[in-house]
Amino acid sequence: MGELKKRTAERTACVCREWRRSLETAKGLGKYDVKLLTVAAGWHTTVICNPQGGLFTFGCGTYGVLGHGGEESELVPRLVEALAGKKVVGAAAAHTHTAV
C-alpha cells in the first residue's frame, strides 16, 4: 500500500507541474487567467475547477471525456462551455469518463 500511495503522490505532482506549464502557455497566448480550486487526473486527462465554479479540461479527448462535444485532444486547459453559468464544485476523472 505504501508504494501505491507513493505513485499517487508522484502522479499528482506530475499533473500539477504539467498543468502549470500548460497554463503558462495559455496565459502567454492571452487565453486564460485561472486560479486553481481542485485538480483531478484521469488516465490521460486533467480536470480543473476554479473558485468561480468553472470547469476546465485538457488532455486526450477520446470517448468525449473532456466534455467539449467531440473527441479532440486539448493541449491547454479549456473551459467546458456546456457547463457555463453553472457552479461546479468538484470533479473526478478516470480512464474513459469524467464525472462532475
Rosetta blueprint (number, residue, H / E / L):
1 M L
2 G H
3 E H
4 L H
5 K H
6 K H
7 R H
8 T H
9 A H
10 E H
11 R H
12 T H
13 A H
14 C H
15 V H
16 C H
17 R H
18 E H
19 W H
20 R H
21 R H
22 S H
23 L H
24 E H
25 T H
26 A H
27 K H
28 G H
29 L L
30 G L
31 K L
32 Y L
33 D L
34 V L
35 K L
36 L L
37 L L
38 T E
39 V E
40 A E
41 A E
42 G L
43 W L
44 H L
45 T E
46 T E
47 V E
48 I E
49 C E
50 N L
51 P L
52 Q L
53 G L
54 G L
55 L E
56 F E
57 T E
58 F E
59 G E
60 C L
61 G L
62 T H
63 Y H
64 G H
65 V L
66 L L
67 G L
68 H L
69 G L
70 G L
71 E L
72 E L
73 S L
74 E E
75 L E
76 V E
77 P E
78 R E
79 L E
80 V L
81 E H
82 A H
83 L H
84 A L
85 G L
86 K L
87 K L
88 V L
89 V L
90 G L
91 A L
92 A E
93 A E
94 A L
95 H L
96 T L
97 H L
98 T E
99 A E
100 V L
